[in-house]
Amino acid sequence: MVDWGVIGLGSLDGRSCVISPFRTARRVSALAARDRLARVAVHEAGHTFNLEHCPSSGCLMQDANGKVATTDREDDLCPVCRRALAAKGIAVPDKVAKP
C-alpha cells in the first residue's frame, strides 16, 4: 500500500473516519477547497458504510491515487454505490444541482 499522505481515512464497516483540509486547500480558492473537503467527507463516510473504492470515473468512491485533484471531477455516487447503500437501508439524497 502506498502512503500518499492523509486527505481522509475511513475504516470499512467502521464507526468513524478522519478528513483533513490541509491537502484539499492547496492552490485552489476557498470555495473549491470547501467543495473538495465535502467530497472527501462523503467518500470517507462511504467507507464506514462498507463501500470500497469504485472503478467508475466521477464516482465519489473513486480512489484518488494520491492526487487531490481527483476530487474535482467527482460529483456524485454512481448507481452501483447508491444501490449498495440502499441495500443496507441507507437513504442517499438525490444529487443537488449547483446554482
TIMI-2910 file (N, C-alpha, C, CB; in pm, 1 decimal, decimal comma, always signed):
<rs>
+----------+----------+----------+----------+----------+----------+----------+----------+----------+----------+----------+----------+------+
!      n_x !      n_y !      n_z !     ca_x !     ca_y !     ca_z !      c_x !      c_y !      c_z !     cb_x !     cb_y !     cb_z ! resn !
+----------+----------+----------+----------+----------+----------+----------+----------+----------+----------+----------+----------+------+
!    +84,4 !   -118,3 !     +0,0 !     +0,0 !     +0,0 !     +0,0 !    +88,2 !   +123,7 !     +0,0 !    -95,6 !     +0,3 !   +121,6 !  Met !
!    +51,8 !   +218,0 !    -82,7 !   +127,5 !   +341,6 !    -94,5 !    +66,5 !   +446,1 !     -1,4 !   +129,4 !   +392,3 !   -241,6 !  Val !
!   +150,3 !   +520,9 !    +68,5 !   +103,0 !   +626,0 !   +157,6 !   +120,2 !   +759,6 !    +87,5 !   +179,0 !   +623,9 !   +293,6 !  Asp !
!     +9,8 !   +820,5 !    +45,3 !    +12,6 !   +947,9 !    -25,8 !     +3,6 !  +1066,7 !    +69,9 !   -101,0 !   +953,9 !   -126,5 !  Trp !
!    -11,7 !  +1041,8 !   +196,9 !    -41,2 !  +1147,3 !   +292,1 !   -191,3 !  +1149,6 !   +313,1 !    +11,5 !  +1285,6 !   +242,9 !  Gly !
!   -236,2 !  +1200,4 !   +422,6 !   -377,5 !  +1190,5 !   +458,0 !   -460,0 !  +1303,6 !   +396,6 !   -393,4 !  +1191,3 !   +609,3 !  Val !
!   -557,7 !  +1265,5 !   +319,8 !   -666,1 !  +1354,4 !   +280,4 !   -785,1 !  +1313,0 !   +365,8 !   -698,1 !  +1345,9 !   +124,1 !  Ile !
!   -803,7 !  +1183,2 !   +372,1 !   -907,7 !  +1125,7 !   +455,4 !   -878,5 !   +978,9 !   +476,8 !  -1046,7 !  +1145,3 !   +392,4 !  Gly !
!   -939,8 !   +923,9 !   +579,7 !   -920,3 !   +782,9 !   +610,9 !  -1046,8 !   +731,8 !   +676,8 !   -796,1 !   +761,0 !   +702,8 !  Leu !
!  -1102,9 !   +628,1 !   +620,2 !  -1222,7 !   +567,3 !   +676,9 !  -1206,2 !   +417,4 !   +681,3 !  -1347,7 !   +605,3 !   +596,2 !  Gly !
!  -1243,5 !   +357,9 !   +789,3 !  -1233,6 !   +213,6 !   +806,6 !  -1358,3 !   +147,1 !   +749,2 !  -1215,6 !   +176,9 !   +956,2 !  Ser !
!  -1338,4 !    +43,8 !   +665,7 !  -1451,9 !    -27,4 !   +610,7 !  -1537,6 !    -83,1 !   +722,6 !  -1405,8 !   -139,2 !   +517,5 !  Leu !
!  -1666,2 !    -58,6 !   +711,9 !  -1763,1 !   -103,0 !   +811,3 !  -1723,8 !    -57,0 !   +951,6 !  -1776,6 !   -255,0 !   +807,8 !  Asp !
!  -1665,0 !    +63,1 !   +955,9 !  -1615,6 !   +116,2 !  +1082,8 !  -1715,5 !   +206,4 !  +1151,1 !  -1488,0 !   +191,0 !  +1061,0 !  Gly !
!  -1665,7 !   +276,0 !  +1249,9 !  -1753,4 !   +364,8 !  +1326,2 !  -1712,3 !   +510,5 !  +1313,9 !  -1754,2 !   +324,4 !  +1471,9 !  Arg !
!  -1599,4 !   +534,3 !  +1248,4 !  -1554,6 !   +672,2 !  +1236,2 !  -1463,2 !   +686,5 !  +1115,5 !  -1482,5 !   +717,7 !  +1364,2 !  Ser !
!  -1440,8 !   +811,3 !  +1078,6 !  -1345,9 !   +841,8 !   +972,0 !  -1281,1 !   +975,8 !  +1005,1 !  -1416,1 !   +845,1 !   +831,0 !  Cys !
!  -1173,2 !  +1006,1 !   +934,4 !  -1098,3 !  +1128,8 !   +957,2 !  -1077,8 !  +1196,7 !   +822,1 !   -961,3 !  +1100,1 !  +1028,2 !  Val !
!  -1095,3 !  +1327,5 !   +819,5 !  -1064,4 !  +1404,8 !   +699,2 !   -976,1 !  +1522,2 !   +739,5 !  -1195,2 !  +1454,3 !   +627,7 !  Ile !
!   -896,1 !  +1568,6 !   +643,5 !   -806,4 !  +1680,5 !   +671,1 !   -818,2 !  +1783,7 !   +559,4 !   -659,6 !  +1631,7 !   +685,6 !  Ser !
!   -832,0 !  +1910,1 !   +594,5 !   -839,7 !  +2014,1 !   +491,3 !   -703,2 !  +2054,4 !   +436,2 !   -908,7 !  +2135,9 !   +547,1 !  Pro !
!   -593,9 !  +2004,1 !   +492,3 !   -460,5 !  +2050,5 !   +454,3 !   -434,6 !  +2036,7 !   +304,6 !   -355,1 !  +1973,7 !   +531,4 !  Phe !
!   -451,7 !  +1915,8 !   +248,8 !   -422,6 !  +1896,0 !   +106,4 !   -535,5 !  +1942,8 !    +16,2 !   -394,3 !  +1750,4 !    +79,2 !  Arg !
!   -656,6 !  +1949,6 !    +67,1 !   -768,0 !  +1990,8 !    -18,5 !   -765,6 !  +2139,9 !    -48,3 !   -899,9 !  +1954,1 !    +46,4 !  Thr !
!   -694,9 !  +2218,4 !    +31,8 !   -694,3 !  +2364,1 !    +16,5 !   -575,6 !  +2416,4 !    -64,4 !   -694,2 !  +2429,0 !   +152,2 !  Ala !
!   -489,4 !  +2327,8 !   -107,2 !   -368,8 !  +2373,4 !   -178,1 !   -400,4 !  +2420,5 !   -320,2 !   -265,0 !  +2260,9 !   -183,0 !  Arg !
!   -358,9 !  +2542,1 !   -350,2 !   -364,9 !  +2601,1 !   -484,7 !   -505,6 !  +2610,6 !   -543,5 !   -279,6 !  +2521,2 !   -577,4 !  Arg !
!   -606,6 !  +2628,9 !   -457,4 !   -743,2 !  +2649,7 !   -506,3 !   -810,6 !  +2757,5 !   -421,1 !   -825,4 !  +2516,2 !   -502,5 !  Val !
!   -921,4 !  +2806,8 !   -471,3 !   -998,0 !  +2907,6 !   -396,7 !  -1059,5 !  +2845,3 !   -271,3 !  -1109,0 !  +2969,4 !   -486,0 !  Ser !
!  -1105,4 !  +2929,6 !   -182,6 !  -1170,2 !  +2881,0 !    -59,7 !  -1295,7 !  +2800,2 !    -94,1 !  -1206,8 !  +2999,9 !    +33,7 !  Ala !
!  -1370,4 !  +2841,1 !   -195,9 !  -1490,3 !  +2767,9 !   -236,0 !  -1454,7 !  +2628,8 !   -289,9 !  -1568,2 !  +2847,5 !   -342,1 !  Leu !
!  -1353,3 !  +2622,7 !   -374,9 !  -1309,9 !  +2493,4 !   -429,2 !  -1256,6 !  +2402,7 !   -317,8 !  -1201,3 !  +2514,0 !   -537,6 !  Ala !
!  -1186,2 !  +2460,2 !   -221,9 !  -1133,7 !  +2381,7 !   -109,4 !  -1247,9 !  +2324,5 !    -26,5 !  -1041,7 !  +2468,4 !    -20,6 !  Ala !
!  -1352,5 !  +2404,1 !     -5,9 !  -1469,2 !  +2357,0 !    +69,1 !  -1538,2 !  +2243,5 !     -4,4 !  -1568,0 !  +2471,8 !    +93,2 !  Arg !
!  -1553,7 !  +2257,9 !   -136,1 !  -1616,4 !  +2152,7 !   -216,4 !  -1534,0 !  +2024,0 !   -212,8 !  -1634,2 !  +2199,7 !   -361,6 !  Asp !
!  -1401,7 !  +2036,4 !   -224,2 !  -1314,7 !  +1918,8 !   -216,2 !  -1330,5 !  +1848,3 !    -81,8 !  -1167,8 !  +1959,1 !   -237,8 !  Arg !
!  -1329,6 !  +1927,1 !    +25,0 !  -1339,8 !  +1868,1 !   +158,7 !  -1474,2 !  +1797,0 !   +176,6 !  -1322,1 !  +1976,7 !   +267,1 !  Leu !
!  -1580,7 !  +1854,0 !   +122,6 !  -1712,8 !  +1789,8 !   +130,5 !  -1712,2 !  +1656,7 !    +55,8 !  -1822,2 !  +1882,7 !    +72,6 !  Ala !
!  -1649,1 !  +1652,5 !    -59,7 !  -1641,4 !  +1527,8 !   -136,3 !  -1560,8 !  +1422,1 !    -61,0 !  -1578,7 !  +1553,4 !   -274,3 !  Arg !
!  -1451,2 !  +1464,6 !     -0,2 !  -1370,0 !  +1371,5 !    +79,2 !  -1451,8 !  +1318,6 !   +196,7 !  -1240,3 !  +1440,7 !   +130,3 !  Val !
!  -1530,2 !  +1404,2 !   +259,2 !  -1613,3 !  +1361,4 !   +372,7 !  -1713,1 !  +1254,8 !   +329,1 !  -1687,9 !  +1481,9 !   +434,0 !  Ala !
!  -1778,3 !  +1274,4 !   +215,3 !  -1873,2 !  +1174,6 !   +165,5 !  -1800,0 !  +1044,7 !   +132,9 !  -1948,0 !  +1227,3 !    +40,3 !  Val !
!  -1684,0 !  +1054,5 !    +70,4 !  -1604,4 !   +936,7 !    +35,4 !  -1569,0 !   +855,8 !   +160,4 !  -1476,0 !   +978,7 !    -38,9 !  His !
!  -1516,2 !   +922,3 !   +261,2 !  -1474,7 !   +851,1 !   +382,8 !  -1594,7 !   +796,1 !   +459,9 !  -1393,3 !   +944,1 !   +473,2 !  Glu !
!  -1705,4 !   +870,5 !   +461,4 !  -1826,8 !   +817,0 !   +523,5 !  -1872,9 !   +692,8 !   +447,8 !  -1939,3 !   +924,0 !   +526,1 !  Ala !
!  -1856,7 !   +692,8 !   +316,6 !  -1890,6 !   +574,2 !   +236,3 !  -1813,5 !   +451,8 !   +282,3 !  -1862,4 !   +600,0 !    +88,3 !  Gly !
!  -1685,9 !   +470,7 !   +314,6 !  -1607,2 !   +357,1 !   +365,7 !  -1665,6 !   +304,4 !   +496,5 !  -1460,1 !   +398,4 !   +386,8 !  His !
!  -1710,7 !   +394,3 !   +583,3 !  -1766,7 !   +347,5 !   +710,4 !  -1895,8 !   +268,5 !   +687,5 !  -1793,4 !   +466,6 !   +804,5 !  Thr !
!  -1960,1 !   +289,2 !   +572,3 !  -2077,8 !   +210,9 !   +535,6 !  -2039,0 !    +91,3 !   +449,2 !  -2179,4 !   +298,6 !   +461,7 !  Phe !
!  -1911,5 !    +57,6 !   +450,7 !  -1855,3 !    -61,5 !   +385,5 !  -1846,5 !    -51,0 !   +233,4 !  -1937,7 !   -181,2 !   +421,2 !  Asn !
!  -1841,9 !    +68,8 !   +178,7 !  -1817,8 !    +84,5 !    +35,4 !  -1667,2 !    +85,5 !    +11,9 !  -1884,2 !   +215,2 !    -19,6 !  Leu !
!  -1625,2 !     +7,0 !    -84,5 !  -1483,7 !     +7,7 !   -122,3 !  -1463,9 !   +110,5 !   -232,8 !  -1436,2 !   -134,1 !   -168,5 !  Glu !
!  -1339,4 !   +126,5 !   -278,2 !  -1314,0 !   +217,6 !   -389,2 !  -1384,9 !   +166,5 !   -513,8 !  -1162,0 !   +232,9 !   -414,9 !  His !
!  -1436,4 !   +258,7 !   -590,5 !  -1517,0 !   +228,8 !   -708,1 !  -1436,6 !   +258,3 !   -835,7 !  -1648,8 !   +310,9 !   -706,0 !  Cys !
!  -1446,2 !   +172,4 !   -935,7 !  -1374,1 !   +197,3 !  -1060,9 !  -1443,8 !   +297,8 !  -1153,4 !  -1355,4 !    +67,5 !  -1134,3 !  Pro !
!  -1567,2 !   +338,1 !  -1120,8 !  -1642,4 !   +429,6 !  -1207,9 !  -1587,3 !   +571,7 !  -1199,9 !  -1791,3 !   +429,3 !  -1169,9 !  Ser !
!  -1547,9 !   +624,7 !  -1313,6 !  -1496,0 !   +761,0 !  -1319,1 !  -1604,9 !   +858,9 !  -1277,9 !  -1443,3 !   +794,5 !  -1460,6 !  Ser !
!  -1572,0 !   +951,2 !  -1189,6 !  -1666,5 !  +1050,9 !  -1143,2 !  -1740,6 !  +1012,0 !  -1016,8 !  -1764,0 !  +1079,0 !  -1249,5 !  Gly !
!  -1731,9 !   +884,5 !   -977,0 !  -1799,0 !   +840,5 !   -854,3 !  -1722,0 !   +893,4 !   -733,6 !  -1810,0 !   +684,7 !   -849,0 !  Cys !
!  -1794,3 !   +938,9 !   -633,2 !  -1730,1 !   +990,1 !   -512,0 !  -1648,4 !   +883,4 !   -439,5 !  -1834,8 !  +1046,4 !   -418,1 !  Leu !
!  -1671,3 !   +756,6 !   -470,8 !  -1595,3 !   +648,6 !   -407,0 !  -1473,2 !   +607,0 !   -489,2 !  -1685,5 !   +528,0 !   -384,6 !  Met !
!  -1442,6 !   +680,6 !   -593,9 !  -1324,2 !   +652,7 !   -675,0 !  -1199,1 !   +679,7 !   -592,9 !  -1324,0 !   +738,0 !   -804,3 !  Gln !
!  -1097,2 !   +595,3 !   -608,6 !   -970,6 !   +612,8 !   -537,6 !   -897,1 !   +733,8 !   -594,9 !   -882,6 !   +484,8 !   -548,1 !  Asp !
!   -848,9 !   +819,9 !   -508,3 !   -777,0 !   +939,7 !   -552,4 !   -637,7 !   +908,3 !   -604,0 !   -767,4 !  +1038,9 !   -439,2 !  Ala !
!   -583,1 !   +793,0 !   -569,5 !   -448,0 !   +754,6 !   -612,0 !   -345,6 !   +863,2 !   -582,9 !   -447,0 !   +722,3 !   -760,2 !  Asn !
!   -362,8 !   +928,5 !   -469,9 !   -265,1 !  +1027,5 !   -426,1 !   -280,6 !  +1166,1 !   -485,3 !   -131,6 !   +979,0 !   -457,2 !  Gly !
!   -379,4 !  +1184,2 !   -571,1 !   -397,6 !  +1314,1 !   -636,5 !   -524,2 !  +1380,7 !   -584,4 !   -404,3 !  +1298,1 !   -790,7 !  Lys !
!   -508,4 !  +1483,9 !   -506,7 !   -624,5 !  +1552,3 !   -450,0 !   -713,6 !  +1610,0 !   -559,3 !   -579,7 !  +1663,4 !   -355,3 !  Val !
!   -657,2 !  +1643,1 !   -673,6 !   -736,2 !  +1698,7 !   -783,9 !   -837,8 !  +1598,6 !   -837,2 !   -644,6 !  +1743,6 !   -896,8 !  Ala !
!   -820,2 !  +1468,9 !   -807,2 !   -918,6 !  +1368,6 !   -847,0 !  -1056,0 !  +1405,4 !   -794,6 !   -878,2 !  +1229,9 !   -796,5 !  Thr !
!  -1061,5 !  +1465,3 !   -676,5 !  -1191,0 !  +1501,5 !   -618,3 !  -1263,0 !  +1607,3 !   -701,4 !  -1172,3 !  +1552,0 !   -475,6 !  Thr !
!  -1190,9 !  +1682,1 !   -783,0 !  -1252,8 !  +1788,0 !   -863,6 !  -1345,7 !  +1731,8 !   -971,4 !  -1144,9 !  +1873,8 !   -928,7 !  Asp !
!  -1322,2 !  +1609,7 !  -1014,5 !  -1408,0 !  +1552,2 !  -1118,9 !  -1514,9 !  +1458,5 !  -1061,8 !  -1322,7 !  +1476,6 !  -1220,1 !  Arg !
!  -1512,3 !  +1436,8 !   -930,8 !  -1613,4 !  +1354,1 !   -866,5 !  -1731,6 !  +1442,2 !   -829,6 !  -1556,0 !  +1281,9 !   -741,0 !  Glu !
!  -1852,6 !  +1395,2 !   -863,0 !  -1966,7 !  +1480,9 !   -831,4 !  -2085,6 !  +1407,0 !   -771,8 !  -2010,7 !  +1551,7 !   -954,2 !  Asp !
!  -2081,1 !  +1276,2 !   -764,5 !  -2194,1 !  +1201,5 !   -710,8 !  -2151,9 !  +1056,4 !   -691,5 !  -2318,0 !  +1211,6 !   -804,5 !  Asp !
!  -2232,9 !   +982,3 !   -620,6 !  -2213,6 !   +838,5 !   -612,3 !  -2270,1 !   +775,9 !   -739,1 !  -2281,6 !   +779,1 !   -484,6 !  Leu !
!  -2202,9 !   +676,7 !   -792,7 !  -2252,3 !   +609,3 !   -912,4 !  -2372,4 !   +521,3 !   -874,2 !  -2139,0 !   +523,8 !   -979,2 !  Cys !
!  -2448,4 !   +474,5 !   -972,2 !  -2564,9 !   +390,7 !   -943,0 !  -2530,5 !   +263,8 !   -864,3 !  -2632,7 !   +352,4 !  -1071,9 !  Pro !
!  -2415,7 !   +203,8 !   -889,3 !  -2376,2 !    +81,9 !   -817,2 !  -2355,9 !   +112,1 !   -668,9 !  -2246,7 !    +22,1 !   -877,8 !  Val !
!  -2286,6 !   +220,4 !   -637,3 !  -2263,3 !   +257,1 !   -497,3 !  -2393,7 !   +299,1 !   -429,7 !  -2159,8 !   +370,8 !   -487,9 !  Cys !
!  -2480,3 !   +369,6 !   -502,7 !  -2610,5 !   +407,5 !   -446,9 !  -2693,5 !   +283,5 !   -412,6 !  -2687,5 !   +497,0 !   -546,3 !  Arg !
!  -2693,3 !   +184,2 !   -503,3 !  -2768,5 !    +60,8 !   -477,0 !  -2711,6 !    -14,3 !   -358,1 !  -2768,1 !    -29,5 !   -600,2 !  Arg !
!  -2578,4 !    -15,2 !   -345,4 !  -2514,8 !    -84,1 !   -232,2 !  -2558,6 !    -21,6 !   -100,3 !  -2360,8 !    -79,3 !   -244,8 !  Ala !
!  -2565,8 !   +110,3 !    -96,2 !  -2611,9 !   +178,1 !    +25,7 !  -2760,3 !   +152,8 !    +49,8 !  -2585,4 !   +329,1 !    +16,5 !  Leu !
!  -2840,0 !   +159,3 !    -56,3 !  -2984,4 !   +135,8 !    -42,5 !  -3011,1 !     -5,6 !     +9,0 !  -3056,2 !   +157,8 !   -177,9 !  Ala !
!  -2930,7 !   -102,8 !    -34,6 !  -2947,2 !   -240,8 !    +11,7 !  -2921,4 !   -252,6 !   +161,9 !  -2852,9 !   -334,0 !    -65,1 !  Ala !
!  -2844,5 !   -161,2 !   +217,1 !  -2817,1 !   -159,1 !   +360,9 !  -2919,0 !    -73,8 !   +436,3 !  -2675,9 !   -106,5 !   +387,0 !  Lys !
!  -3016,1 !    -18,6 !   +362,9 !  -3116,9 !    +65,4 !   +425,8 !  -3070,0 !   +207,6 !   +450,7 !  -3159,7 !     +4,4 !   +554,5 !  Gly !
!  -2964,9 !   +249,6 !   +380,8 !  -2910,3 !   +384,0 !   +398,1 !  -2966,0 !   +473,4 !   +287,3 !  -2753,4 !   +382,4 !   +395,7 !  Ile !
!  -3041,9 !   +572,4 !   +326,2 !  -3101,5 !   +664,1 !   +229,5 !  -2997,0 !   +764,0 !   +181,3 !  -3222,4 !   +737,8 !   +291,2 !  Ala !
!  -2987,4 !   +778,7 !    +51,4 !  -2894,8 !   +874,2 !     -8,2 !  -2977,5 !   +976,8 !    -84,9 !  -2790,5 !   +802,8 !   -102,1 !  Val !
!  -2966,8 !  +1104,8 !    -49,7 !  -3046,2 !  +1204,7 !   -121,6 !  -3005,5 !  +1214,5 !   -267,9 !  -3032,2 !  +1340,9 !    -55,1 !  Pro !
!  -3099,8 !  +1256,2 !   -349,9 !  -3068,4 !  +1280,1 !   -490,1 !  -2964,6 !  +1389,9 !   -499,2 !  -3195,1 !  +1317,5 !   -570,5 !  Asp !
!  -2888,9 !  +1387,2 !   -604,8 !  -2787,4 !  +1489,7 !   -626,1 !  -2854,4 !  +1627,2 !   -634,6 !  -2705,5 !  +1460,3 !   -755,0 !  Lys !
!  -2795,6 !  +1722,5 !   -567,1 !  -2846,2 !  +1859,6 !   -568,4 !  -2768,6 !  +1937,4 !   -673,6 !  -2833,4 !  +1927,0 !   -427,3 !  Val !
!  -2838,9 !  +1995,9 !   -767,3 !  -2774,7 !  +2073,5 !   -872,8 !  -2711,6 !  +2199,4 !   -812,5 !  -2876,9 !  +2110,8 !   -983,9 !  Ala !
!  -2595,1 !  +2232,0 !   -863,8 !  -2528,7 !  +2355,8 !   -821,9 !  -2595,4 !  +2473,7 !   -888,9 !  -2377,6 !  +2352,7 !   -855,8 !  Lys !
!  -2604,1 !  +2588,4 !   -817,9 !  -2668,0 !  +2707,3 !   -878,6 !  -2588,0 !  +2762,1 !   -993,3 !  -2687,4 !  +2816,2 !   -775,1 !  Pro !
+----------+----------+----------+----------+----------+----------+----------+----------+----------+----------+----------+----------+------+
</rs>
